[in-house]
Amino acid sequence: MTDPGGAGPAREFGRYLEIQNLGLNLPFALAFLLLAAGGIPGLRPTLLVVVAFVAARNAGHSFNRWADREYDRANPRTRSRALVTGRYPTAFALGFVAANAAILLAAAALLNPLALALAPVALLLLLGYSYTKRFTALTTPFLGLVEAIAPAAIFVALRGSLPPAVLLAVAGILAWGTAFETIHSLGDLESDRSLGLRSLPLRLGRAASLRLLPALHAAALLLLALFGLLLGLRSPYFIGLAAMAALVADTDWRLAGGTLEGRAAFRRHFVLSALFLAGVMATLFLPG
């Protein structure tokens, strides 16, 4: 299972899981972990949440690689992936899905009964995404929904319940994730069209998709602001949202003008999520 280009097994495995993208949504997850705990959470629930987060991502990602292997074979951008070339067998991918699904369920069981009851629902969404692109243009918002699981899952994990205010955060991350995945999908317009796959950018067209981004980002920030108001968060949280608004407005403007390519916008997502985490940390830990 070594890379034909000379990469070792560890690097090959990291490429299979796209470890470099793990941090894109991790700051959001950490922020909601702090908010659910009202400060620094205990070591045991923190470790269990991190294990569940990583296991869920691994299961969804490996299943997507398995489900998409024939499409990846026909796409020049993805035809060198390990399942396509045979460097990893398909049995490995499905075995890795099963192992990580079991780890997720075990972590949920150790957290509380509600977390265990909802874990299969999360798995269904994570695995089901891989097939939505075959039959609906709503695959992009569906993936946004997968990302929106995080706030609800973390509050359930730490509190054993789901406060109604958290549903505003879920809706906010749904809008935010849909915008992020729309940007990502814009880079695959031609390959998706040639392969007969579906996405919101394919249905709307590039220009309309770019016009949709500011509306999605504005909705996300408004919902996250309402979430902060209901939780009674202090001003640093809202300063963090304002910093996010400034950066995302510049991103959307540059994308619309063609002066920022999709990968650069993709990288900005980490900065935006880090600003959210910084705002949460400041409101929780700076003296009032």
C-alpha positions as CSV (number, residue, x, y, z in Angstrom):
1,M,0.0,0.0,0.0
2,T,2.8,2.4,-0.8
3,D,2.4,5.4,-3.0
4,P,3.9,5.0,-6.4
5,G,5.4,8.5,-6.2
6,G,7.5,7.4,-3.2
7,A,5.3,8.5,-0.3
8,G,5.4,6.2,2.8
9,P,2.5,4.4,4.3
10,A,1.7,7.2,6.8
11,R,1.6,9.9,4.2
12,E,-0.5,7.6,1.9
13,F,-3.0,7.1,4.7
14,G,-3.1,10.8,5.5
15,R,-3.8,11.5,1.8
16,Y,-6.6,8.9,1.9
17,L,-8.3,10.7,4.8
18,E,-7.3,14.2,3.6
19,I,-5.9,14.9,7.0
20,Q,-4.9,18.4,5.8
21,N,-8.6,19.3,5.7
22,L,-9.4,18.1,9.2
23,G,-8.8,21.5,10.7
24,L,-11.3,23.3,8.5
25,N,-14.3,22.7,10.8
26,L,-12.4,21.8,14.0
27,P,-12.4,25.3,15.4
28,F,-16.2,25.4,15.1
29,A,-16.4,22.1,17.0
30,L,-14.0,23.3,19.7
31,A,-16.0,26.5,20.1
32,F,-19.3,24.6,20.6
33,L,-17.5,22.3,23.0
34,L,-16.5,25.3,25.1
35,L,-20.0,26.8,24.9
36,A,-21.7,23.6,25.9
37,A,-19.4,23.2,28.9
38,G,-19.7,26.9,29.8
39,G,-15.9,27.0,30.0
40,I,-13.2,24.3,30.0
41,P,-14.9,20.9,29.8
42,G,-13.8,17.8,31.7
43,L,-11.1,15.6,30.3
44,R,-13.3,12.5,29.9
45,P,-16.1,14.1,27.9
46,T,-13.6,16.1,25.8
47,L,-11.7,12.9,24.8
48,L,-14.9,11.1,24.0
49,V,-16.2,14.0,21.9
50,V,-12.9,14.3,20.0
51,V,-12.9,10.5,19.4
52,A,-16.5,10.6,18.2
53,F,-15.8,13.6,15.9
54,V,-12.8,12.0,14.3
55,A,-14.5,8.5,14.0
56,A,-17.6,10.1,12.4
57,R,-15.4,12.0,9.9
58,N,-13.3,8.9,9.1
59,A,-16.4,6.8,8.5
60,G,-18.1,9.3,6.2
61,H,-14.9,10.1,4.3
62,S,-13.9,6.4,3.7
63,F,-17.4,5.5,2.7
64,N,-17.5,8.4,0.2
65,R,-14.2,7.2,-1.3
66,W,-15.7,3.7,-1.7
67,A,-19.0,4.9,-3.1
68,D,-17.3,7.3,-5.6
69,R,-14.5,5.1,-6.8
70,E,-15.8,4.7,-10.3
71,Y,-16.6,8.4,-10.6
72,D,-13.1,9.1,-9.3
73,R,-11.6,6.8,-12.0
74,A,-13.2,9.0,-14.7
75,N,-12.2,12.3,-13.2
76,P,-8.6,13.6,-14.0
77,R,-8.5,15.3,-10.6
78,T,-9.2,12.2,-8.6
79,R,-8.1,9.2,-10.7
80,S,-4.8,8.8,-8.7
81,R,-6.7,8.2,-5.5
82,A,-5.8,5.0,-3.6
83,L,-9.0,3.0,-4.2
84,V,-8.9,3.9,-7.9
85,T,-5.3,2.7,-8.4
86,G,-5.7,-0.3,-6.2
87,R,-3.1,0.8,-3.6
88,Y,-6.0,0.3,-1.1
89,P,-8.5,-2.5,-1.7
90,T,-12.2,-1.8,-1.4
91,A,-12.4,-4.2,1.5
92,F,-10.1,-1.9,3.4
93,A,-12.3,1.1,2.8
94,L,-15.5,-0.7,4.1
95,G,-13.6,-2.3,7.0
96,F,-12.4,1.2,8.0
97,V,-16.0,2.5,7.8
98,A,-17.2,-0.3,10.0
99,A,-14.4,0.1,12.6
100,N,-15.0,3.9,12.9
101,A,-18.8,3.5,13.0
102,A,-18.3,1.1,16.0
103,I,-15.9,3.6,17.7
104,L,-18.5,6.4,17.2
105,L,-21.2,4.2,18.8
106,A,-19.0,3.2,21.6
107,A,-18.0,6.8,22.4
108,A,-21.7,7.9,22.3
109,A,-22.6,5.1,24.6
110,L,-20.0,6.2,27.1
111,L,-21.3,9.8,27.0
112,N,-25.1,9.4,27.7
113,P,-28.2,7.6,26.4
114,L,-29.4,10.4,24.2
115,A,-26.0,10.6,22.4
116,L,-26.2,6.8,21.8
117,A,-29.8,7.1,20.5
118,L,-28.9,9.9,18.0
119,A,-25.5,8.5,16.9
120,P,-27.1,6.2,14.2
121,V,-29.0,9.2,12.8
122,A,-25.7,11.0,12.4
123,L,-24.1,8.0,10.7
124,L,-27.0,7.7,8.3
125,L,-26.5,11.4,7.3
126,L,-22.8,11.0,7.0
127,L,-23.0,7.9,4.8
128,G,-26.1,8.9,2.9
129,Y,-24.4,12.1,1.5
130,S,-22.3,10.0,-0.8
131,Y,-25.4,9.0,-2.8
132,T,-27.3,12.3,-2.9
133,K,-25.2,13.6,-5.8
134,R,-26.6,10.9,-8.0
135,F,-30.2,12.1,-7.9
136,T,-30.6,15.6,-6.5
137,A,-29.1,19.0,-6.9
138,L,-29.6,19.5,-3.1
139,T,-26.4,17.5,-2.4
140,T,-24.6,20.7,-1.5
141,P,-27.1,21.8,1.3
142,F,-27.2,18.1,2.3
143,L,-23.5,18.2,3.0
144,G,-24.1,21.5,4.8
145,L,-26.6,19.6,7.0
146,V,-23.9,17.0,7.8
147,E,-21.6,19.8,9.0
148,A,-24.5,21.3,11.0
149,I,-24.7,18.1,13.1
150,A,-21.8,19.4,15.2
151,P,-23.4,21.9,17.5
152,A,-26.4,19.7,18.3
153,A,-24.2,16.6,18.8
154,I,-21.7,18.4,21.1
155,F,-24.5,19.9,23.3
156,V,-26.2,16.5,23.5
157,A,-22.8,14.8,24.4
158,L,-22.0,17.2,27.2
159,R,-25.4,18.0,28.6
160,G,-27.5,15.0,27.7
161,S,-30.1,17.4,26.2
162,L,-30.6,19.8,23.3
163,P,-31.4,23.3,24.4
164,P,-33.8,25.0,21.8
165,A,-31.3,27.9,21.3
166,V,-28.8,25.4,19.8
167,L,-31.2,24.8,16.9
168,L,-30.3,28.4,15.8
169,A,-26.6,27.4,15.7
170,V,-27.5,24.2,13.7
171,A,-29.4,26.4,11.2
172,G,-26.5,28.8,11.1
173,I,-23.9,26.1,10.4
174,L,-26.3,24.6,7.8
175,A,-26.2,27.9,5.9
176,W,-22.5,28.4,6.5
177,G,-21.7,24.8,5.3
178,T,-23.9,25.1,2.3
179,A,-22.0,28.2,1.2
180,F,-18.7,26.5,1.8
181,E,-19.7,23.4,-0.2
182,T,-21.1,25.6,-2.9
183,I,-17.6,27.3,-3.3
184,H,-16.0,23.9,-3.3
185,S,-18.4,22.5,-5.9
186,L,-17.7,25.4,-8.3
187,G,-14.3,23.9,-8.9
188,D,-16.0,20.6,-10.1
189,L,-18.6,22.0,-12.5
190,E,-17.2,20.5,-15.7
191,S,-16.3,17.1,-14.2
192,D,-19.7,16.8,-12.4
193,R,-21.5,17.7,-15.7
194,S,-19.5,15.1,-17.7
195,L,-20.1,12.4,-15.1
196,G,-23.8,13.1,-14.8
197,L,-23.6,14.1,-11.1
198,R,-25.7,16.9,-9.6
199,S,-25.1,19.9,-7.4
200,L,-26.6,23.2,-6.6
201,P,-24.0,25.1,-8.7
202,L,-24.8,22.9,-11.7
203,R,-28.5,23.6,-11.4
204,L,-28.2,27.4,-10.7
205,G,-25.1,28.1,-12.9
206,R,-21.9,29.8,-11.7
207,A,-23.2,33.4,-11.7
208,A,-26.3,32.6,-9.7
209,S,-24.3,30.5,-7.3
210,L,-21.9,33.3,-6.6
211,R,-24.8,35.6,-6.0
212,L,-26.3,33.1,-3.5
213,L,-23.1,33.1,-1.4
214,P,-23.6,36.5,0.4
215,A,-27.2,35.6,1.3
216,L,-26.1,32.3,2.8
217,H,-23.3,33.9,4.7
218,A,-25.5,36.7,6.0
219,A,-28.1,34.2,7.1
220,A,-25.5,32.1,8.9
221,L,-24.0,35.1,10.8
222,L,-27.5,36.4,11.8
223,L,-28.5,33.0,13.1
224,L,-25.2,32.7,15.0
225,A,-25.8,36.2,16.4
226,L,-29.3,35.2,17.6
227,F,-27.8,32.0,19.1
228,G,-25.4,34.2,21.1
229,L,-28.1,36.5,22.3
230,L,-30.2,33.7,23.6
231,L,-27.2,32.2,25.4
232,G,-26.4,35.7,26.9
233,L,-22.9,35.7,25.4
234,R,-20.8,38.9,26.0
235,S,-19.6,41.4,23.4
236,P,-16.3,39.6,22.4
237,Y,-18.5,36.8,20.8
238,F,-20.2,39.4,18.6
239,I,-16.9,41.1,17.8
240,G,-15.7,37.8,16.5
241,L,-18.8,37.5,14.3
242,A,-18.2,41.1,13.0
243,A,-14.6,40.1,12.0
244,M,-16.0,37.0,10.3
245,A,-18.5,39.2,8.4
246,A,-15.7,41.5,7.2
247,L,-13.5,38.7,5.9
248,V,-16.4,36.7,4.3
249,A,-17.7,39.9,2.6
250,D,-14.3,40.4,1.1
251,T,-14.1,36.7,0.0
252,D,-17.5,36.9,-1.6
253,W,-16.7,40.1,-3.4
254,R,-13.4,38.7,-4.7
255,L,-15.0,35.5,-5.8
256,A,-17.7,37.4,-7.7
257,G,-15.1,39.6,-9.4
258,G,-12.9,36.6,-10.3
259,T,-9.9,37.9,-8.3
260,L,-10.0,35.0,-5.9
261,E,-9.9,31.3,-7.0
262,G,-11.8,28.6,-5.2
263,R,-8.9,27.0,-3.4
264,A,-7.9,30.4,-1.8
265,A,-11.5,30.8,-0.6
266,F,-11.3,27.2,0.7
267,R,-8.3,28.1,2.7
268,R,-9.9,31.2,4.1
269,H,-12.6,29.0,5.7
270,F,-10.1,27.9,8.4
271,V,-9.4,31.6,9.2
272,L,-13.1,32.3,9.5
273,S,-13.8,29.3,11.8
274,A,-10.7,30.3,13.9
275,L,-12.3,33.8,14.3
276,F,-15.4,32.2,15.6
277,L,-13.4,30.1,18.1
278,A,-11.4,33.3,19.2
279,G,-14.7,35.1,19.8
280,V,-16.0,32.3,21.9
281,M,-12.8,32.0,23.9
282,A,-12.7,35.7,24.6
283,T,-16.3,35.9,25.8
284,L,-15.8,32.9,28.1
285,F,-12.4,33.6,29.5
286,L,-11.6,37.3,29.3
287,P,-12.6,39.2,32.4
288,G,-15.9,41.0,32.1
